[in-house]
Amino acid sequence: MIALVGIIVQDESSVEKVNAVLHDYGDCIVGRMGLPLRSKSMNVISIVLDTDSGRINALTGKLGSVGGVRAKALYGNV
């Protein structure tokens, strides 16, 4: 399954935790783009994943449990 995960990091101190979670799922990450929005004091990250829905849900759940972070997935059946 292919999914696009959108991540908004509003707490600068959470960046390391987000990167650690993403590192744990590196084997299923096809692409990643991060944009620092300094004027808004936030970072926006988009991730393309190729894995099963269980791992996608686990990833977004772990990211969402980090303070100052929101994550949502958009699924495409392939």
N, C-alpha and C positions, 0 to 999 in steps of 0.2 A: 504494500500500500504506500502511496505517495502522500505526504502531508506537508503543508506550509505552516510553520509555527511563527507567530508574531510575538515578540517579547518587548515589553517596555520596562526599562529600569529607571526608576525615579529616585532611588537612593544610591548615591555614589559608593557607599560602603558595601553594597551588595554585589558589585561587579565581580569580585573574586569568587564569590559563591556561585554566581551564574556561570562563570567560566569553568569552574570545577564540575558542575552538573553537566554542562555541554561536553566537557572532556570525557566524562563517563559514557556518553552516548556517541562518541566520535565515529564508531564503526558504522553507524547508520545515517550520519550526516553527509548529504550529497553536496550541499553548498551552504555558505553562511555569509551574510552581509550585515555589518554593523555601522550605524550612523550616529555619531555623537551630536546631540542638539544642545550645544553649550548655552545658547540663549534661553533655553527652556529648562536647563539643568537636568537633562535626561538623556538616555541612550535608547535607540530603537534598533533591535536586532531581528533579522528574518532568517529562518533556518528551513532548508528543504531536507526532508527525511525520506528514506526508503526503508520501511520496516513494518512490523505488524502493529495493529491498533493498540494492543496492550502496552507496548514500549512507548508509543507516542503519548498515550494517556499518562503513563508513569513519568515521562519527561516533563510534560506540562504541569503535572501535579507537583513534582519536586520544585520546579521553577516557581510555581505559584505560592509555595510555602515559604519562599525566601522573602523577607520583609522588603517592601518597596518595589516589588516585581509583579508584573501581570503577564500572563502568557495564555494564548489561545491558539487552537489548531484548526486548520481548514483541510478537510480530507478530500482526496480524489481517488476513486477506485481505478486501479490500473492492473 
